[in-house]
Amino acid sequence: MSQCKAVYLGNNNQSVRLEGNGQIMVTENDASRLLPTDILALALADCAETVLALVLEQKHLDFSGSYVDVSKDADFENYKVKAIHLTFHLHEEYSEEIRKEIPHILETMCVVGRSLHPDVVKDYKFLFDVK
């Protein structure tokens, strides 16, 4: 049994339905809706936030309110995502030790990031501006 079902609706529209709860997302190959390349970038951001939350909350650090700005560069002539840019907005009170540990957590624990082809640049920036 599949977890999701992707149905082509015609005219460059796809409907993706999560079988467990019936949630539906429609994608389109233009700028009016999420592109599949946007979903790839969002998957990296979601995975990265999840592993950071898991590790930092195990250390009894607050992760709530943290967020990630997401963008990507795609080469549509060669059909490739070139780079995914993630700017993390994290709590300003994190110690220098934690700040230095964060990139290592992402590189070693983010399944999506580790699964991307090495040609896809993962551009991580960290701002400690969440109060």
ABEGO torsion letter per residue (X at the ends): XBABBBBBAEGGBBBBBBAAAGBBBBBBABAABBBAAAAAAAAAAAAAAAAAAAAAAAAGBBABGBBBBBBBBBBAAAGBBABBBBBBBBBAABBAAAAAAAAAAAAAABAAAAABBAABBBBBBBBBABX
